[in-house]
């Protein structure tokens, strides 16, 4: 994201974790969240979260299998660069080679 203003093109990203990467994911999660904060504040990351193998029962730890997010970027390559430089990738959690990056046009947004 080299531009000083927030890009307006949106990309829906679904990125799986490597097999058996939960421990790696949890180990680098604080760095991942810290790295995202300025991108969230700048409006580049619109939403994001973990994909799960199933809905957890109350009190059960979620079985995270990857991530889904909405990113603003000028090009798909900028999104790929974003993913390559994320702590989840560098820490061995995300399998970037299997990332799905789709142009996206959001029609509805609601606040949490």
SULJOTA-V143312 format. One record per helix or strand of 2 or more residues. SS is the DSSP state (h for helix, s for strand). FROM is the first residue (numbers start at 0). LEN is the number of residues. If there is no record, write none. Layout:
BEGIN
<<SS | FROM | LEN> <SS | FROM | LEN>>
END
This chain:
BEGIN
<<s | 9 | 8> <h | 21 | 20> <s | 44 | 8> <s | 63 | 9> <h | 75 | 9> <h | 86 | 4> <h | 95 | 3> <s | 99 | 5>>
END
